[in-house]
Amino acid sequence: MEQVTDHILAAAHKVIAVHINYPSRAAQRGRTPEQPSYFLKPSSSLALSGSAVERPAGCELLGYEGEIALVIGKPARRVSLEDAWNHVQWVTASNDLGVYDLRYADKGSNLRSKGGDGFTPVGPALIPAADVDPSGLRIRAWHNGELVQDDTTEELLFPFARLVADLSQLLTLETGDIILTGTPAGASVAQPGDVVEVEVSAGDFSSGRLTTTVTEGTTSFADFGARPKTDGTQREEAYGSREAAGLAPIVSVLTSELKKKLESVATATLSSQLRKRGLNNVSIDGLQATRPDRRVVGLARTLRYVPNREDLFATHGGGFNAQKRAIDSVNEGEILVMEARGEKGTGTVGDILALRAQMRGAAAIITDGGVRDYSAVAGLDMPTYFANPHPAVLGRRHIPWDTDITIACGGATVQPGDIIVADSDGILVIPPAIAGELVDECIEQEKEEAFIFEMVKQGNSVDGLYPMNAQWRARYQEWEGAQGD
């Protein structure tokens, strides 16, 4: 087979990379795109197998990502899905290297973080595209000899022909251009001295192992540009998990014990205790529930809609928009709260997205707007709280705008991480800092109310009993002690 040479690298006018394409990577990232999205890498980032790549001085997180690279053999412009693969001449291995320390400065372009010299090694051998099934390729990567990535192209989110056809709708793919097709789960961080190898294979064909050695940079960044900066989020994304990054697990304020306590008390009791603390504006009002029989407790995730404006809907309403990102990132036990400004003339969630939230383990969806596909949404096990059913799509009145920010819903302010408690009496927003002491006092209040109820049932007057005077309180303490025996 033909080898990747400097001549072949020089023929690449552009390098286009796909963000997420393997289901295993989507699961790891916690988000599944509806459409492919791309970024450009400069052709100066290309390198041959056996080359060294420098981790820039001051950087900590040089990430590696084993990928399958497609080399365009003849120009493609507005090609069909059926014809797209015919424009690919070669398949080979690539390593989509990048420093997470500079992602913050790129504003999504990945130019600084992934465009460095040597950050796109490819090769060593070229597999003829015409001789292989693009859905039957295998990609593997080794870090210091240990197999860390191993996946196939059988179930890609976006098959290779779709990538070529999609890109060609807007720009001409020229002979020699390279498309990096995404990485599976297992990508991580390499240190100076480490060796990363990537291989693509299909039956008897193999790219051979693309080998890259990491070296330590010695020239610091100048102060007139962005300098390396990392945080827990970047470390987690670079290594693939908090555990792999050496970060402590995130401990939720909503412990299983606290959740169980909150599930045991009514929102009416919680409301009275919140009022005692001066919190009178913490109820989400005016909504109905698909499952009024349920009591729901969870941490809030938030989504904000803004009023529709046609030019802005064109840029923010389609594709993997804020609504879909919110649904596709909600986690087990969380509650997605939507700000729809009380606008009832359109739907803000329908059956497919509600089902996706349920499949991700969401405890509930709350919106002060409408719900489409009401019968199907009401048939789900997951409760949805909403203003009214409405058949219109959200584009009639709304643009999905932003996620995980402070919002207003049903007259209440909700922040990400607030504790939401909902039952047939209503929906409450509880500041997490006071939840522990609040629920303990609620439990005590409900004990007292159980005693009062029993005394009224026996024929006693509520005078002096509700609330209890000293005499009744003494009797209550006797009753409480007997309950514990």
C-alpha positions, 0 to 999 in steps of 0.5 A, a space after each residue: 500500500 502507498 505510504 503517507 509522505 510529505 508530498 501527500 501532506 502538502 496536497 492537503 488544502 484543509 483539514 476538517 474535523 468532526 466533533 462527536 461521531 461515535 456513540 461511545 464518545 457521545 455517552 461519555 460526553 453526555 450529549 448526542 448531536 442531532 447533526 454533525 458539527 465541524 472545526 478546521 485544523 490548519 494544514 501546518 498541523 499535519 505530521 508523519 508517523 514517527 514525528 514528535 509532538 511538543 506539549 507547549 510549555 506551561 500546558 498540562 493537558 495534551 489530549 490525544 484522540 485516535 481517529 480515522 482520516 479520509 483523504 479526498 481523491 477528487 473534488 466534491 461539491 454538492 454531491 449526493 449521499 450515494 456518490 459521496 464515498 466515490 470522492 474519497 481515495 484513501 483511508 488512514 489513521 490520525 491522531 487529533 491532538 490538542 491542548 485543553 489548556 487553551 480551549 477557553 481562548 478559542 470561543 469554540 474554534 479549536 484553533 489554538 487548542 488543536 492547531 499547533 504544529 504536529 497536532 495532526 499526525 496521519 499515516 503511515 499507510 494509505 488504505 484504498 477507499 474503494 476496497 473497503 466498506 466504510 461501515 466495516 472499519 476498526 479504529 484502535 489506539 495505544 498509550 504507552 503500549 496499552 490499548 485504550 481505544 477500540 471501536 468500529 464504524 458500524 454504528 456511527 452517528 454520522 456515516 462517512 458518506 454523510 460527512 462528505 455529502 454534508 460538507 460538500 453542500 457548502 464548500 468544495 472538498 478539494 483533492 488532498 483534503 483530509 477529514 477527521 471523522 471523530 474519536 471513540 471513547 477512551 481518548 485521554 492525556 499524554 505526558 512528555 515521554 509518552 508514545 501514542 499509536 493509532 491503527 485503522 484496519 479493515 480485513 486484510 488492510 491496515 494503516 499500520 501503527 501511526 506513532 507519535 512521541 510527546 516531548 516537553 516544550 521549553 518556550 513559554 507563551 508570550 504575555 500578549 496572547 492567551 496563556 494556558 489555563 485549566 480547571 476541573 471541567 477541562 481536566 475531566 473532559 481531557 481525561 474522559 472522567 473525573 476519576 481518571 483526572 484524579 478529581 474528587 467525585 461531585 457530592 450532591 447536596 441532595 444526598 439519598 438521606 435528604 431526598 428520602 426525608 423530602 419525599 416524606 413531607 408534603 409541599 404544604 408543610 414545606 411551604 409553611 416552614 419556608 414562610 417562617 424563614 421569610 421565603 414567600 416567593 418560592 412556589 412555581 404556580 399555575 401548572 398542572 401535572 401529567 402524574 398528580 399522584 407522584 411526589 417528585 424531588 430533584 435538583 434543578 437544571 434550567 432552560 430559557 426560551 426567549 420570544 421568537 424573532 425570525 432572524 434569531 430563530 434561524 441561527 438558534 432554533 435549528 439543529 442541536 439547539 439549547 432545548 435539545 442540549 438541555 434534554 440530552 444532558 439532563 442526568 439521573 434524578 434531575 428536573 429540567 425547569 423551563 422558562 417560557 414566560 407563561 406563554 401558552 400559545 405553543 408547545 415547549 416540549 413534545 413526546 420525543 424529547 420528553 421520552 429522551 429526558 425519561 430515558 436519561 433518568 430525569 425525575 420530571 420536566 417543568 415548564 410554564 409553557 405548553 406541551 405538544 403531543 399531550 397524550 403521549 407525554 401524559 402516558 410517560 412514567 416521568 411527570 411533566 408539569 405544564 401550563 396547558 396542551 397546545 399543538 404548535 411547535 415552539 418556533 411559533 412563539 419561542 427561541 431556545 436560548 440558553 441552559 443552566 442559568 438563573 431563570 423564572 418559571 411560574 412566577 418563581 426564580 430558579 437556579 441550577 442546583 436548587 432543590 425542587 419538590 412537587 406533589 399534588 399541592 404544588 411545586 416548591 423551589 428550595 435553596 439547597 443551603 437550608 434544605 437539611 434543617 428545613 426538612 427536619 422541622 417539617 418532619 417535626 411539624 407533621 408529627 404535631 399535625 398527626 397528633 392534632 388530627 387524631 385529637 380532633 378526630 376524637 372530638 376535641 375542639 381546635 381551640 388551644 389545640 391548633 396551634 397547641 397551647 402549653 397544656 396540649 403540648 404537654 399531652 403531645 410530648 406524652 403521645 410522641 413518647 408513646 409512639 416511640 415505644 
